[in-house]
Amino acid sequence: MIDRNSANASFWSSKLGQAAMASIAAMTMMILLSSQVQPGAAHAAPMAHPAAEAGSMIEIA
């Protein structure tokens, strides 16, 4: 039978385990920081379309 506590402890103390912890921390920070970014007023403005001033729109399928 494998002693899971000693196996877990040896993995996290190895170089691969430390790299895994660094990767998990980096992904967590990326998610937290990307959820903080909100589009500004420039991104909220609709894009101007030249055909809108002509009064007719043609949709090409």
C-alpha positions in Angstrom: 0.0 0.0 0.0 1.3 3.5 -0.8 1.5 6.0 2.0 -0.2 8.9 0.3 0.9 11.5 2.9 4.6 10.8 2.3 4.0 10.6 -1.5 2.3 14.0 -1.5 5.0 15.6 0.7 7.8 14.3 -1.5 6.1 15.5 -4.7 5.5 19.1 -3.5 9.1 19.3 -2.2 10.5 18.1 -5.6 11.5 20.5 -8.4 8.5 19.3 -10.4 6.2 20.0 -7.5 7.6 23.5 -7.0 7.2 24.2 -10.7 3.6 23.0 -10.4 2.9 25.3 -7.5 4.5 28.2 -9.4 2.3 27.4 -12.4 -0.9 27.2 -10.2 0.0 30.5 -8.6 0.6 32.2 -11.9 -2.7 30.9 -13.4 -4.6 32.1 -10.3 -3.0 35.5 -10.5 -3.8 35.8 -14.2 -7.5 34.9 -13.6 -7.7 37.4 -10.7 -6.1 40.2 -12.6 -8.0 39.6 -15.8 -11.3 39.7 -13.9 -10.3 43.1 -12.6 -9.9 44.6 -16.1 -13.0 46.4 -17.2 -13.5 48.0 -20.6 -13.2 51.8 -20.5 -15.4 54.3 -22.2 -13.6 54.0 -25.5 -14.4 50.3 -25.7 -18.0 50.9 -24.8 -18.7 53.2 -27.7 -20.2 51.6 -30.8 -18.2 51.5 -34.0 -19.3 53.9 -36.7 -20.3 52.2 -39.9 -20.3 54.2 -43.2 -23.5 52.5 -44.5 -25.5 53.7 -41.5 -25.5 57.3 -42.8 -26.8 56.2 -46.2 -30.0 54.9 -44.7 -30.0 51.4 -46.1 -28.2 48.3 -44.9 -27.5 45.3 -47.1 -26.7 42.0 -45.5 -24.6 39.6 -47.6 -24.9 36.0 -46.5 
